[in-house]
Amino acid sequence: MKKILAISGSTKAVSTNALYITAISRFLGGNFEVTNFPSIADIPHFNPDLDQEYPPQPVEELRSTIKKADGIIISTPEYAMGLPGSLKNLLDWTVSSASFSGKPVLALVASTQGEKAYQSIIDILTVIEARVSPQLISFAKAKINNEAAITDEETLTAFKSTINSFVASMENG
Ligand SMILES: Cc1cc2nc3c(=O)[nH]c(=O)nc-3n(C[C@H](O)[C@H](O)[C@H](O)COP(=O)(O)O)c2cc1C
């Protein structure tokens, strides 16, 4: 069974991005074990002085969890025309360790608009050598219900193709 780590860029208890992660997990089905990263809020602020062989414990755990996963799902809102600070912070800690190098990543921006965050996450994941299957869902809240069922046909179609690309990327890894 392939292991997938899901990271939400939202720290909210009730979150549209959490619903999309549930929807993706359902689409993937039983051959994939999806584990949610417990909390990006527990990762300390990035500091190059601490970015050494033995970084803070939560960072150590983050890096080893990413390395062990066959694929990563990142689903994030856009905040103030960019990625949420907590997600950018998490990604900054993975640069020197090359944790994402060669890793299949389904990168979803589910937001009100989201174009800037979408471009930003593609740029970041490309520079850290992830194999990115990206998707942007604007007006995301209106396209999924509280049971994590996607209610918009166009989104559903685009989603299936993104998931196929992500799965193919894991199988050719
Ligand atoms: C502080 C703040 C800034 C935001 N800025 C943007 C923005 O620049 N662009 C955008 O598309 N949405 C913006 N939003 C809206 C959120 O991205 C949107 O509500 C998203 O669906 C929240 O996802 P979540 O429920 O998973 O947290 C902002 C929300 C907050 C709280």
PDBQT file of the ligand as one rigid body, heavy atoms in Angstrom, charges set to zero:
ROOT
HETATM    1  C1  LIG A 201      -6.212  36.713   6.403  1.00  0.00    +0.000 C 
HETATM    2  C2  LIG A 201      -6.856  36.175   5.161  1.00  0.00    +0.000 A 
HETATM    3  C3  LIG A 201      -6.434  36.608   3.921  1.00  0.00    +0.000 A 
HETATM    4  C4  LIG A 201      -7.000  36.094   2.765  1.00  0.00    +0.000 A 
HETATM    5  N1  LIG A 201      -6.517  36.505   1.558  1.00  0.00    +0.000 NA
HETATM    6  C5  LIG A 201      -6.965  35.899   0.439  1.00  0.00    +0.000 A 
HETATM    7  C6  LIG A 201      -6.360  36.180  -0.819  1.00  0.00    +0.000 A 
HETATM    8  O1  LIG A 201      -5.451  36.987  -0.962  1.00  0.00    +0.000 OA
HETATM    9  N2  LIG A 201      -6.826  35.510  -1.899  1.00  0.00    +0.000 N 
HETATM   10  C7  LIG A 201      -7.832  34.572  -1.827  1.00  0.00    +0.000 A 
HETATM   11  O2  LIG A 201      -8.149  33.941  -2.831  1.00  0.00    +0.000 OA
HETATM   12  N3  LIG A 201      -8.425  34.299  -0.645  1.00  0.00    +0.000 NA
HETATM   13  C8  LIG A 201      -8.012  34.934   0.478  1.00  0.00    +0.000 A 
HETATM   14  N4  LIG A 201      -8.585  34.619   1.688  1.00  0.00    +0.000 N 
HETATM   15  C9  LIG A 201      -9.726  33.704   1.721  1.00  0.00    +0.000 C 
HETATM   16  C10 LIG A 201      -9.344  32.267   2.001  1.00  0.00    +0.000 C 
HETATM   17  O3  LIG A 201      -8.314  31.831   1.164  1.00  0.00    +0.000 OA
HETATM   18  C11 LIG A 201     -10.570  31.370   1.805  1.00  0.00    +0.000 C 
HETATM   19  O4  LIG A 201     -11.522  31.729   2.754  1.00  0.00    +0.000 OA
HETATM   20  C12 LIG A 201     -10.245  29.893   1.898  1.00  0.00    +0.000 C 
HETATM   21  O5  LIG A 201     -11.314  29.166   1.349  1.00  0.00    +0.000 OA
HETATM   22  C13 LIG A 201     -10.030  29.453   3.317  1.00  0.00    +0.000 C 
HETATM   23  O6  LIG A 201      -9.721  28.066   3.301  1.00  0.00    +0.000 OA
HETATM   24  P1  LIG A 201      -9.809  27.192   4.633  1.00  0.00    +0.000 P 
HETATM   25  O7  LIG A 201     -11.287  27.145   5.013  1.00  0.00    +0.000 OA
HETATM   26  O8  LIG A 201      -9.286  25.849   4.249  1.00  0.00    +0.000 OA
HETATM   27  O9  LIG A 201      -8.983  27.863   5.674  1.00  0.00    +0.000 OA
HETATM   28  C14 LIG A 201      -8.051  35.157   2.861  1.00  0.00    +0.000 A 
HETATM   29  C15 LIG A 201      -8.488  34.732   4.128  1.00  0.00    +0.000 A 
HETATM   30  C16 LIG A 201      -7.895  35.234   5.258  1.00  0.00    +0.000 A 
HETATM   31  C17 LIG A 201      -8.359  34.730   6.604  1.00  0.00    +0.000 C 
ENDROOT
TORSDOF 0
